[in-house]
Amino acid sequence: MAMNFGLMYLPLFPTLGIDRHDPLILFGDIAMETGIRNASPCTARDCKWPKSRNGVVPVYISSSYTLEERDIIIKGLISFHLSTCIQFVWWKQDQDYLYFHPGNGCWSYLGRRGGQQVISLQQCGCVHHVTVQHEVLHALGFHHEQNLSDRDNVTIVENNNLMTPYDYTSVMHYGKYAFSKDYGKLPTIIPKPDSNVQIGGARQMSRLDIVRFNRLYYCSFI
């Protein structure tokens, strides 16, 4: 049975990217290969990146980005160095790595897939510090905060096991009018019991985002 974390929300239907090679996009920015039927095909254990004493994730940033855009992406990655045990390093022929690509929209696959794993940050509208953190967290195994209320469909991060409360300030939380057909008038996510609670305005990872990440990856930064 789905657990109620104090939100009412409308389901976000899957869409196809603009380009025929784009993946299927679920929940606004989670990429799935077309033909895969299960929306959550991996588990917290299988989708985590390999954990060693210092977790290392190789990255490659497309040369199509400007120097300013590359700087924003790099600073977003460094923010993980400052508060978690994950370390991003430049790709050097590694088999598995994250590839930051200026594709159509802002999206990422959920958890480690193996091989070249694209994180799409469209140059017009997606290259922001908070967006980098959000999409990287997807790639490292974290779902949207509001989707944690549907426990039947979420298998990436078992929030109960991480022992943290629901977080309205999470960088993984969408805003009240996300994907609304009449933005500003018809909300798609309504906090309960106080509908005036501010959601979706995070500018960086919240304290609980960091706590959950460190507990999932068994970091000592807690």
N, C-alpha and C positions, 0 to 999 in steps of 0.2 A: 504494500500500500504506500502511495506517495505521502511523504511527510510534509506538514504545513509549517513553513518558516515565517509566516506572517506576510505573504505577498499574494496578490492576485495578478496573473499575467496571461497574456494571449500567446499561443504558440506562434513561432516564427517559421513560416513555411520555407522549404528549400528552394533555392534559385540556382540557375546556371550562370556562369561568368559570361562576360561580353564576348570573349574569344572562345572559339570552339575547343581549344586546348585547356581552358580553365576548368578547375574541378567544380564539383557540386558544392554549394555553400549553404551550410546549415546554421541556424541561430545567428544570422547576420554576418559572421566572420570566421566560422569553423569550416575548413576545407575537407572534403571527402572525395576520393576517387569515384568517378561515375561507375555504376555497376555494383558498388558495395551496398548491401541492403541494410546492414546494421549501423545505426547512427553512432554507436559507441563501441567499436570493435575491439578495444583494448582495455586492459585493467590497470590499476595504479602500479602494480609490480611490473607488468610487461611494457608499459609505455614510459617508464622513467628512463632517463639517460643513465649510462653506467656510472655507478657511484664508487669512487675511490677515496683516499684520504682527502684529496682535493679534486672535487668533481670538475672535469674539463669537458667543455662543449666547443668543438671547432666551428668557426663561422667564416663566411665569405660574403662580402658586400659588393654588389654589382657596381661596375665602373660607370654605369649610367647616372648614378647619383652625383650631385654636386658636392663640393668639399664641405659646404655648410650642412647638407643633408647627411653626409657620412658622419660628420661630427655629432649630429643629433643622435644617430643610431648608436655610435660608439659610446656616447655618454649614457644612453639608456642601458647598454650592456654593462658598463662599469658600475651602474647603480646596484646591480646584483652582487658585484664583487665586494661592495661596501657593507652588505647586510646579510649575505648568504655564503655558503661554502662552494657555490658553483663558480667556476672560472671560465670565461670565454677566451679562446685563443684563436689566432689566425689559422685558417685551413691550410694544411700541408699534405695534400694527397690522402687525407683521412677518408675512410670509407663512409662514415656517417657525419654529416655536418649540416648546419643551418645556412641557407642561402637567401640573403636579403635581396629581393628583386622588385623593381618598380612595375608591378603588374596592374591588373584592373581591380582597384579597391584595396581595402585593408583586410587581410585574412591570414590564417595559419592553420596547419594541421594540428590535431589534438594528440599530444604525446609523441614520443620518438617513433618514427616509421622506418628508419634505415635508409642509407644512401643519401643523395642530395635531397634535403627537405626545405621546400620553399616557404619563406615568410614574405607575403606580398605587402609592400608599403608603397602605394601609388604616390607619385611625387606631388601631385596636387591634392592635398587634404589628409594624407596619412602619415607623413614624416613628422611626428611629434613625440616628445619624450614619453607621455602617458600611453600613446599608441604602441610604441616600441615595447614598453613593459607589458602591456596587455597581450600583444601577439606572442611575445616570447614566453609568457606564462602559459599560454595555450600549448606552445610547442614543448614545454617542459611538463605538461600533463594536467593543467588546470582548466576546468570548465568555467562558464560564466557563473557568477554568484547566484543570480536568480534561478538558474537551472538546477541548483542544488536542492530546491524544494521538490523536484520530481525524482525521487530516489530510484524509481524503477528504470529510469533511462540514463542515470549517471553512474558510471563505474570507474571513472578516472581517479577522482580523489574522494575517498570516503570521509566526509567532513566530521562524522561522529567520531571516527578514530583519531582525528587530529584535535579533538576536544576544544573547539573554538565556537563561539556563537555566530549567528548570522551577521554579516557585516555590510551595512548600507554604504559604508565609505570605501569599499573595495574597488580597486582599479579594474576588477573584472565585472563590475556591476553596470548594467545599462541604465540610461535615464528614463524618466517617467514617460516620455513620448517617443521612445525608440521605435522606428519603423511605423509610426502612426500615419494613417492616410490623411489626417488633418492635424499636423504638428502644432502643438501648443493648445489644442482644444480637446482632442480625443486621446487620453492616456492609454498606454498599453501595459504599464506596470504601475500598480497602485499599492503603496505600503499600507499595512494594517497594524494596529488600529488607527494610527495617525497618518492620514493621507498627505500631510504637509511635510513629512520627513524628506529631506533632500537626498536624492539618489542620483548616481551617474555623473557626478561632478568632480570625481577624483582627478588630481593632477599628477599623482605619483602613487606607488604602492602604499597601502595602508599598513599600520602596525600589524594587523591580523593577517594581511596578505603575506608579510614577511615571516610571521610566526608559523603559519601553515606550511609555507615553502620549506622552512628549515626543519619542521617536524617530518614532512614527507621525505626529504632527502637526508634525514638524520644528521643535520648540521648542528654545530654547537652554539650557533648564534641565537639563542632563545632567552 
